[in-house]
């Protein structure tokens, strides 16, 4: 009797990376929305507490892989709510957010924590 085992590995891109700076009370946070999550997006904006949810915020950088990325320096020791705003019409949460909270519209916002 013989058995065949198929193992499939999926490479997952980490969407939130944090680097705590020693020179000042700041956490450098790299946000990344992968192409599959951004399906068909031309523009993605990173909106949240850190930019007052301003829809005129600078779009994230689109990579050759069709992933979108942005790096922010956020004050350490705080929680920040955020979401991705795709093509100026659709909201998307980051599946790798530290946690989620219900917003005033009955939907969820992602939360990134800069506490060490």
C-alpha positions in Angstrom: 0.0 0.0 0.0 1.4 3.4 -0.9 0.3 6.9 0.0 0.8 10.1 -1.7 1.1 13.2 0.4 0.7 16.7 -1.2 2.0 19.6 0.8 1.3 23.1 -0.3 3.2 26.0 1.1 1.8 29.5 0.8 4.1 32.5 1.1 2.4 35.1 3.2 3.5 38.7 3.1 3.5 40.3 6.5 1.3 43.3 6.2 2.4 45.1 9.4 6.0 45.4 10.4 7.1 47.5 13.4 10.4 49.0 14.3 10.8 50.9 17.5 13.3 53.7 17.3 15.8 54.1 20.2 16.5 57.7 19.4 12.9 58.9 19.9 9.6 57.6 21.2 8.4 56.6 17.8 7.5 53.3 16.1 8.1 53.1 12.4 5.2 51.0 11.0 5.2 49.5 7.5 1.8 48.8 6.1 1.4 46.5 3.1 -1.8 45.4 1.4 -1.0 42.5 -0.9 -2.3 42.3 -4.5 -4.9 39.6 -3.7 -6.4 41.8 -0.9 -6.3 44.8 -3.2 -7.9 43.0 -6.1 -8.2 45.3 -9.0 -7.1 48.4 -7.1 -5.7 51.4 -8.9 -5.2 53.5 -5.8 -5.2 52.7 -2.1 -5.1 55.2 0.7 -4.2 54.4 4.3 -6.6 56.3 6.5 -6.9 56.3 10.2 -6.5 58.2 13.5 -3.0 59.3 12.5 -4.3 61.4 9.6 -7.8 62.2 10.8 -9.4 59.8 8.3 -8.6 62.5 5.6 -9.7 61.1 2.2 -7.4 63.5 0.5 -4.4 61.7 2.1 -1.5 60.7 -0.2 -2.1 57.3 -1.8 0.0 54.3 -0.8 2.9 53.4 -3.2 1.9 50.7 -5.7 4.7 48.1 -6.2 5.5 46.1 -9.4 3.9 43.1 -7.6 0.6 45.2 -7.4 1.0 45.3 -3.6 0.5 48.7 -1.9 2.8 49.9 0.8 3.3 52.9 3.1 5.6 53.6 6.1 4.5 55.9 9.0 6.3 57.0 12.1 3.7 56.8 14.9 4.1 57.9 18.5 5.0 54.8 20.7 2.6 53.5 23.4 -0.7 54.2 21.5 -3.3 52.3 19.6 -4.3 53.7 16.2 -7.5 52.7 14.2 -7.0 52.4 10.5 -8.4 51.0 7.2 -7.5 50.9 3.6 -9.6 53.0 1.2 -9.6 51.4 -2.3 -10.3 53.4 -5.5 -12.0 56.1 -3.5 -15.1 53.9 -2.9 -14.4 50.7 -0.9 -13.1 50.1 2.6 -10.8 47.1 3.5 -9.4 46.0 6.8 -5.9 44.6 7.1 -6.2 40.9 8.0 -3.0 41.2 10.0 -4.1 44.1 12.2 -3.3 43.7 15.9 -7.0 43.8 16.8 -10.3 45.1 15.5 -12.9 47.5 17.0 -16.4 48.4 15.9 -16.7 51.9 14.4 -19.6 54.4 14.4 -20.9 52.9 11.2 -21.3 49.4 12.7 -18.3 48.1 10.7 -14.8 47.2 12.0 -11.6 49.2 12.0 -8.2 47.5 12.2 -6.0 48.6 15.1 -2.2 48.9 15.2 -0.6 49.1 18.6 2.7 50.8 19.1 3.1 49.6 22.6 6.4 47.7 23.1 
